[in-house]
Amino acid sequence: MASATSNDVLPQGSDVLNYSLTLYAFEDATDQERRDAEKRFRKALDETLGDASLVAPVYAAYLKIVATYGDAPSEDALSAGELEIFKQWQAAESAGTDGRIWAESLHGRSTV
């Protein structure tokens, strides 16, 4: 059985995109609170993953892993690279979680 590294799992070249994220808040959150939470969440993602350019590809790889193995895959089912990506995304998402506002959606988009 071949072992994949995180480089094998992450999109490469033109598949690497910048990202935008959408946060959904409780009804009582103001627009300013939402914007502040978006900044904090984006900063946490960028810092936890090491660079903003890694957020979209790590998230895309994470989504592929979840689509293949489910939301809580057995570590034994994942390759070393898949496990690394899975844990990296979960750590980044946890670092960005705010008690009142959370990430509901993250959409990749290319720069213009």
C-alpha angles and dihedrals in degrees: 000000000000119000118225121214124213087260089060091052100044121082112253137210115347090009090071108096139179113244144223123198133206121210123199118206140193112273092257095059114108123226089253092052090051092049091048091049091049090054092048093046094048091047091050092049093047094047096042093049093041101244140022090244089066098054100079096043093045090048092048091050090046091053091051090051092049091046090052102038106018133245096301107031123183109256088229091061093057128078116237090260094048091049091050092051092044092052093043092054094046090050092049093048091048091050090053098045115117122196093237104029129041140179112265098165139015118190126191118221132174121241120251 
